[in-house]
Structure formats: C-alpha cells, structure tokens
Amino acid sequence: MRLTTMTDYALRLLMHVGQHPERLCTIAEVAQAYGISEAHLMKVTHQLALAGWLDTVRGKGGGMRLAQPPADIRLGAVVRSVEPDFRLVECLTDTPRTGCTLEGRCRLTAIVDGALQAFLAHLDDHTLADLLAQSPGSVAPLRRVS
C-alpha cells in the first residue's frame, strides 16, 4: 500500500501550518519549505479547507491557519479525507469482479481489510499535535524533505 502524494502533501502542509499558530501561512512559503509545487499545494489547501482542517483567508495578507487545535486533528481522519482509494484488492471495490475462481473460499479479502483497518486505527491513535511535539530544548522547524 502506498499513500498518494496528495496525502503526503496534506500532512506536510498541516505540520507546517501547525508550527506557526501565531500567524497565517501562505502556499508560497510551504511550497518553498518542502520543495513542492504551488499548484499542487493549492489543490491540497482547498481540499483540507473543505474537510474543515484549515481556515483560509483570501486576498492580500491572506493565508491559512488550522481550523482546529492540533490535538483535535486525528491523522486517520485527515488521511481518510484526502486519500481517494483504500480498496487494496479488487474484492474490496464497490463493484467487485464477478466470477472469481476463489469466490466463497477466499480469506485474502478479510485479511487485507483487517490490515487496512489496523493501519487506519493506528493513525487514529495519533494527532497532529504528536507530529508537532519536539524534544525538550529543540526548537528547529521541520526541514525540507526531498
């Protein structure tokens, strides 16, 4: 399983904005901090705002801020709101293929679905605040990851 780039960018964006609660952050600054396309970040920002994770302010002097405290933003909920497809095997799709030779005796679907649920539950156990927590004496912001 691999999360989409959109989900990766969404989490990075929330982390950056969460590190600067005292001000509005701009798409340009986040793009520069992480080496991400501004066009991609505009789409991510829009989606996060629609989902209620970000508040955005338009116009000169505008930007974005978290819509909720970091401790209230569950990582699993963010990933679910951004990730388009969790159907890891065809059997988990809304319209599974019919006539599978393993139909009625396959245990793979339940095992894969169980793994997915465990993954999401683990993410649900963590919040944005967990990602922002720094060790004592550490004040370094998140660095760009290529």
trRosetta pair geometry for C-beta under 8 A, 3 or more apart (Angstrom, degrees):
i j d omega theta_ij theta_ji phi_ij phi_ji
1 88 5.8 -51 -87 -113 106 119
1 116 7.5 143 -85 -98 158 86
1 119 7.4 -43 76 -91 158 173
3 7 4.2 -91 169 75 114 141
3 8 6.3 137 106 -48 112 81
3 79 6.9 -74 -125 -144 131 110
3 83 6.1 -80 -142 -101 86 119
4 7 5.0 105 59 3 75 97
4 8 7.2 -133 104 -1 46 87
4 82 7.6 -142 60 135 113 95
4 83 6.2 157 15 -124 105 70
4 84 6.8 41 -22 15 151 95
5 8 5.4 -53 -151 37 39 116
5 9 6.1 37 153 -18 70 106
5 40 7.5 -52 129 -164 117 141
6 9 5.8 -55 -146 40 28 109
6 10 6.2 34 152 -25 63 106
6 40 7.7 -139 -100 -173 69 100
6 43 7.3 -71 -125 111 108 114
6 44 6.1 -178 -156 -94 75 95
6 47 7.5 29 180 40 119 161
6 82 5.7 -164 126 171 101 107
6 83 7.8 161 82 -92 104 45
6 84 7.8 56 56 -20 143 100
7 10 5.5 -50 -145 32 32 116
7 11 6.6 29 157 -16 64 103
7 79 5.7 45 -151 -132 124 74
7 82 4.8 144 -98 106 72 124
7 83 5.1 17 -74 -73 133 85
8 11 6.2 -60 -154 36 28 106
8 12 6.4 24 152 -14 64 109
9 12 5.6 -56 -145 40 33 111
9 13 6.0 37 156 -24 67 107
9 34 7.8 149 -127 112 74 152
9 36 5.8 127 -122 -146 110 151
9 40 6.1 -121 -116 139 170 113
9 41 6.5 -138 178 -95 127 67
9 44 4.8 -114 115 -83 116 158
10 13 5.7 -53 -146 35 27 113
10 14 6.5 25 156 -15 62 106
10 44 5.1 -154 -79 -161 71 111
10 47 7.1 -66 -99 87 122 118
10 48 5.8 161 -143 -70 98 114
10 78 6.4 176 133 169 122 108
10 82 4.6 -107 -13 -100 167 163
11 14 5.8 -54 -147 38 31 109
11 15 6.3 33 153 -21 64 105
11 75 7.3 36 -116 -140 113 97
11 78 6.7 115 -86 124 77 140
11 79 7.8 11 -63 -76 113 82
11 131 7.5 -158 -178 -116 99 169
12 15 5.7 -55 -149 36 31 112
12 16 6.3 30 155 -19 66 105
12 30 7.5 130 126 -174 95 106
12 34 5.3 73 163 -102 143 159
12 36 7.3 146 92 -35 146 148
12 142 7.7 -165 -148 126 79 152
12 145 7.9 -134 -109 37 130 112
13 16 5.9 -55 -149 35 30 109
13 17 6.3 22 157 -11 65 109
13 30 5.6 42 -119 -170 76 151
13 41 6.5 148 -91 -143 126 96
13 44 5.7 160 -17 126 154 130
13 45 6.7 -145 -169 -78 154 73
13 48 6.7 -145 98 -22 135 161
13 54 7.9 -39 134 -68 117 140
14 17 5.9 -57 -141 43 30 107
14 18 5.8 33 157 -22 65 113
14 48 7.0 -167 -67 -141 97 147
14 53 6.4 -54 -99 161 120 128
14 54 7.6 -127 -97 -65 79 100
14 66 7.2 75 -150 -99 80 99
14 73 6.8 -161 -171 146 138 155
14 78 6.7 -54 -27 -135 163 153
14 128 5.6 -100 147 -120 120 130
14 131 8.0 72 104 71 101 147
15 18 5.6 -59 -144 40 26 114
15 19 6.5 29 156 -24 62 104
15 128 7.1 -159 -86 -156 58 94
15 131 5.3 -89 -104 132 106 129
15 132 6.6 180 -144 -76 73 80
15 142 5.7 44 136 -20 125 159
16 19 5.9 -57 -156 29 30 111
16 20 7.1 -5 157 8 62 109
16 25 6.2 144 127 -168 99 162
16 29 7.8 171 165 113 135 95
16 30 4.9 142 90 -116 162 96
16 33 5.9 132 -119 80 136 155
16 34 7.3 -101 -57 -33 137 117
16 142 6.7 -102 -84 52 69 126
17 20 6.3 -80 -154 51 33 92
17 25 4.8 -135 -106 28 75 142
17 30 7.5 -18 -50 -83 82 129
17 54 6.9 -2 133 -113 176 106
17 64 5.9 -56 -114 107 137 100
17 65 6.3 167 -176 -135 113 32
17 66 5.7 147 126 -50 114 79
18 21 6.9 5 -161 -61 40 89
18 66 5.8 59 -88 -55 72 134
18 70 4.9 84 -144 -91 125 121
18 128 5.4 -162 -86 157 158 122
18 129 7.9 -145 -172 -83 138 45
18 131 7.4 84 74 84 153 104
18 132 5.0 -110 129 -76 124 136
19 132 6.2 -172 -77 -132 71 104
19 141 5.6 100 165 -134 154 95
19 142 6.6 -145 -45 3 154 98
20 23 5.5 -51 162 54 106 87
20 25 5.4 113 71 -66 136 110
21 65 7.2 82 -142 -155 52 104
21 66 6.9 -37 -110 23 87 115
23 63 7.6 19 145 76 78 155
23 65 7.9 -160 114 -89 27 109
24 57 6.0 -69 -119 38 147 125
24 61 7.6 93 52 160 145 61
24 62 6.6 -120 158 169 156 33
24 63 3.0 130 151 65 107 123
24 64 6.3 112 -161 35 84 23
24 65 5.7 -80 -107 -47 63 96
25 29 5.9 -117 -168 68 82 126
25 30 6.2 73 153 -49 120 104
25 63 5.2 161 68 174 26 124
25 64 5.6 -43 64 63 82 78
25 65 7.1 129 13 -82 84 54
26 29 4.8 95 60 5 86 99
26 30 7.1 -156 93 -2 47 86
26 62 7.8 98 -104 96 89 63
26 63 4.7 -81 -73 -112 62 102
26 64 7.6 133 -99 14 25 82
27 30 5.9 -61 -149 41 33 108
27 31 6.0 37 153 -24 68 109
27 38 5.4 91 138 -149 112 87
27 41 4.8 151 -156 112 98 124
27 42 5.9 24 -136 -73 158 69
27 45 6.0 -77 -90 -34 109 150
27 63 8.0 -164 -15 -135 62 69
27 64 7.7 71 -54 -1 72 120
28 31 5.7 -55 -145 36 28 114
28 32 6.4 24 157 -16 63 107
28 38 6.2 2 -93 -106 58 126
29 32 5.8 -55 -148 39 31 109
29 33 6.1 35 153 -24 66 107
30 33 5.6 -52 -143 34 32 114
30 34 6.4 -6 168 12 65 110
30 36 7.0 -31 130 53 82 121
30 41 5.8 153 92 -146 118 149
31 34 6.9 -81 -146 53 20 84
31 35 7.7 31 170 -140 55 5
31 36 5.0 -113 -132 74 62 75
31 37 6.6 -54 -140 131 115 10
31 38 4.5 -35 -75 -75 162 71
31 41 5.3 -119 -72 -4 94 149
32 35 7.6 25 -162 -70 25 42
33 141 7.9 -74 -149 132 128 129
33 142 7.6 69 163 89 122 92
33 144 5.9 -167 160 -76 48 89
34 144 5.3 171 -118 -126 32 77
34 145 6.8 -13 -145 38 84 71
35 144 5.4 84 -12 -164 102 124
35 146 6.2 -1 60 -101 156 74
36 40 5.9 -103 169 73 98 122
36 41 5.6 103 116 -54 119 108
37 40 4.2 85 73 6 102 104
37 41 6.8 -174 94 -7 55 85
38 41 5.5 -58 -146 41 36 112
38 42 6.4 45 153 -29 67 98
39 42 5.8 -46 -152 24 31 113
39 43 7.2 29 151 -13 60 101
40 43 5.9 -57 -161 35 37 110
40 44 6.4 33 147 -17 69 108
41 44 5.3 -53 -143 40 39 113
41 45 5.9 44 156 -24 70 104
42 45 5.7 -51 -144 36 28 113
42 46 6.4 32 154 -21 61 106
43 46 5.8 -54 -150 34 29 113
43 47 6.5 25 154 -16 64 107
44 47 5.8 -59 -150 38 31 109
44 48 6.2 26 155 -16 67 109
44 82 7.6 21 -140 -134 82 126
45 48 5.9 -58 -145 40 29 108
45 49 6.2 28 156 -19 65 108
45 54 6.4 -76 -157 79 70 163
45 56 6.6 91 164 -87 110 132
45 64 6.1 -134 -148 -59 115 156
46 49 5.8 -58 -148 37 27 110
46 50 6.4 28 154 -19 64 106
47 50 5.7 -53 -147 36 31 112
47 51 6.4 25 155 -14 64 110
47 81 7.5 152 157 139 98 94
47 82 6.1 96 132 -114 135 82
48 51 5.7 -59 -146 42 31 109
48 53 4.4 -72 -173 65 89 116
48 54 4.5 57 120 2 107 115
48 78 7.9 8 -121 -145 96 96
48 81 7.8 97 -111 113 53 128
48 82 7.4 -2 -76 -80 76 113
49 52 7.7 55 -180 -65 30 19
49 53 7.3 -89 -73 57 27 69
49 54 4.6 -61 -80 76 69 98
49 55 7.1 101 -128 -113 92 17
49 56 5.0 -30 -103 -12 143 116
49 64 7.4 -109 -75 -126 109 120
49 67 7.7 127 -129 -44 57 132
51 78 7.7 114 124 -127 150 57
51 81 4.1 80 -134 177 147 143
51 82 7.5 -70 -32 -58 160 73
52 67 5.6 -131 174 95 58 154
52 68 7.4 47 145 -27 90 115
53 66 7.1 -57 166 -144 65 70
53 67 5.9 151 150 29 14 112
53 68 7.1 -67 -136 22 47 104
53 73 6.2 79 -136 -129 95 123
53 78 6.2 71 -96 -111 148 97
53 81 7.3 164 -29 81 123 155
54 64 4.9 -6 -174 -170 123 120
54 65 7.1 143 -156 74 73 31
54 66 6.6 -69 -108 -116 57 33
54 67 5.6 136 -173 -23 3 101
55 64 6.7 156 80 -154 48 66
55 65 5.3 -15 59 63 99 83
55 66 7.4 26 14 105 88 19
55 67 4.6 128 -37 -89 83 82
56 62 7.2 41 171 173 75 112
56 63 7.5 -128 -146 122 65 26
56 64 4.8 -27 -101 -98 71 88
57 61 7.6 -50 121 110 124 72
57 62 4.1 -156 108 -142 79 83
57 63 6.0 7 53 44 99 49
57 64 7.3 -174 17 -79 73 38
57 65 7.9 30 -9 2 107 96
58 62 5.0 -39 172 -115 8 163
59 62 4.8 116 57 -36 54 122
66 69 7.2 91 122 -106 135 15
66 70 6.5 -57 -143 -64 170 68
66 73 7.1 -97 -156 -40 120 142
66 128 7.6 178 -122 102 139 162
68 72 4.4 -102 159 84 120 122
68 73 5.5 145 82 -59 116 90
69 72 4.9 84 63 6 82 105
69 73 7.6 -155 94 -13 43 88
69 129 7.6 13 146 -62 85 117
70 73 5.8 -59 -149 28 38 111
70 127 6.3 116 149 141 68 107
70 128 4.0 -114 -155 94 83 103
70 129 4.0 126 119 -67 105 72
70 131 8.0 -128 -169 51 121 87
70 132 5.6 -33 -168 13 162 142
71 127 5.3 61 -146 124 36 161
71 128 7.6 -101 -53 59 22 79
71 129 4.2 17 -78 -26 65 147
72 127 7.0 80 21 -146 10 134
73 77 7.3 -132 -169 67 54 116
73 78 6.4 43 173 -52 97 118
73 127 5.7 110 70 -165 58 87
73 128 4.1 15 77 -5 120 119
73 129 7.7 137 46 -18 87 75
74 77 4.3 80 74 6 100 108
74 78 7.0 -171 92 -9 52 83
74 123 7.4 97 160 135 85 77
74 124 5.3 15 179 -140 128 58
74 126 7.4 115 -153 81 63 44
74 127 5.7 -55 -94 -100 45 73
75 78 5.6 -53 -149 36 36 112
75 79 6.2 34 155 -18 69 106
75 123 4.3 -116 101 -175 101 88
75 124 7.2 -133 62 -73 73 24
75 126 4.9 1 9 88 128 94
75 127 6.6 -163 -24 -114 81 19
75 128 7.0 146 -69 -60 78 57
75 130 7.7 -64 -31 51 124 121
75 131 7.6 114 -80 -33 122 121
76 79 5.8 -55 -146 38 31 109
76 80 6.2 31 155 -19 65 107
76 120 4.9 93 -144 -175 115 72
76 121 7.1 35 -96 -91 153 14
76 122 7.8 140 -72 72 114 43
76 123 3.6 132 -72 100 77 100
76 124 3.5 -30 12 -63 149 70
76 125 7.9 72 -25 6 122 50
76 126 7.9 117 -23 50 84 74
77 80 5.7 -53 -145 37 30 112
77 81 6.3 28 156 -20 64 109
77 124 7.2 84 -30 -109 76 80
78 81 5.8 -62 -150 37 29 109
78 82 6.4 6 160 -4 66 114
78 128 7.7 89 -36 -62 147 102
79 82 6.2 -71 -144 45 28 98
79 83 5.3 15 171 -14 71 121
79 120 7.2 -149 83 -121 129 82
79 123 5.7 -28 13 166 140 162
80 83 6.5 -50 -113 40 21 101
80 86 8.0 -21 -118 -42 72 138
80 120 7.0 62 -64 -142 105 123
83 86 6.4 70 121 -60 125 88
86 92 7.6 -84 113 137 71 137
86 116 5.9 114 174 -165 110 137
86 120 7.9 10 -136 -59 149 130
87 90 7.5 51 155 -114 113 21
87 92 4.2 -177 -142 97 77 100
87 93 4.7 73 -168 -79 156 63
87 94 7.9 -91 -76 -17 147 64
88 92 6.2 41 38 32 64 148
88 112 5.1 -148 83 171 126 122
88 113 7.9 -171 36 -75 113 50
88 115 7.9 -49 40 77 168 111
88 116 6.0 -162 -13 -67 131 125
89 92 5.5 93 61 2 70 102
89 108 6.6 177 -144 132 178 111
89 109 6.3 -132 78 -104 133 67
89 112 5.2 83 -4 79 122 170
90 93 5.7 -33 -165 -2 49 117
90 96 6.0 110 142 -140 78 76
90 97 5.4 8 150 -1 134 109
91 96 5.1 33 -135 -129 41 133
91 97 7.8 -67 -79 34 56 83
91 100 7.3 -11 -85 -41 100 168
91 106 7.3 -148 -83 100 160 141
91 108 7.3 123 21 91 148 97
91 109 4.1 -87 108 -98 144 121
92 96 7.5 97 13 -84 15 108
92 109 6.4 165 -58 -150 81 93
92 112 7.0 -113 -39 101 132 119
92 113 6.1 161 -100 -80 123 100
92 116 8.0 85 -135 2 164 159
93 96 5.4 146 59 -78 87 59
96 100 7.6 -46 155 -25 109 129
97 100 5.8 100 95 -59 100 96
98 103 7.9 25 -158 -78 50 154
99 103 7.3 -130 178 -12 7 141
100 103 4.4 122 68 -45 90 93
100 106 7.2 -38 126 -17 131 147
102 105 6.1 -114 -172 71 64 79
102 106 3.7 68 144 -64 116 117
102 108 7.5 24 135 17 155 117
103 106 6.8 -24 -85 2 21 113
106 109 6.1 75 114 -4 108 97
107 110 5.7 -56 -168 42 62 110
107 111 6.0 60 139 -23 83 108
108 111 5.8 -64 -149 40 32 109
108 112 6.0 26 160 -16 71 109
109 112 6.1 -59 -145 39 25 105
109 113 6.1 22 158 -15 64 112
110 113 5.7 -56 -141 42 28 111
110 114 6.2 34 155 -23 63 107
111 114 5.6 -53 -148 34 29 114
111 115 6.6 31 152 -20 63 103
112 115 5.7 -51 -150 33 33 112
112 116 6.5 35 151 -19 64 104
113 116 5.6 -52 -149 36 34 114
113 117 6.3 34 153 -19 66 105
114 117 5.7 -54 -146 37 31 111
114 118 6.4 33 154 -20 64 105
115 118 5.7 -54 -148 36 31 112
115 119 6.4 37 151 -22 64 105
116 119 5.6 -52 -150 33 32 115
116 120 6.4 24 155 -12 66 106
117 120 5.9 -55 -145 41 31 107
117 121 6.1 35 154 -22 65 108
118 121 5.6 -53 -143 37 29 114
118 122 6.4 35 154 -23 63 103
119 122 5.9 -56 -155 31 27 111
119 123 6.8 24 149 -14 62 104
120 123 5.5 -52 -150 38 37 112
120 124 6.3 43 149 -24 66 104
121 124 5.3 -51 -148 34 34 117
121 125 6.8 43 150 -27 62 98
122 125 5.7 -48 -158 23 35 116
122 126 7.5 11 151 -3 61 106
123 126 6.2 -74 -160 43 38 99
126 130 4.5 -84 -161 42 94 156
126 131 7.5 86 159 -39 117 84
127 130 5.3 120 57 -4 61 94
127 131 7.9 -124 107 4 47 85
128 131 5.6 -55 -159 36 46 111
128 132 6.3 36 148 -16 73 110
129 132 5.6 -62 -144 43 34 108
129 133 6.5 54 153 -45 66 93
130 133 5.8 -33 -150 3 31 118
134 138 4.3 -139 167 88 112 108
134 139 7.0 111 127 -88 164 31
134 140 7.7 159 -139 48 136 65
135 138 4.6 67 62 1 79 131
140 143 7.5 -15 156 -45 112 97
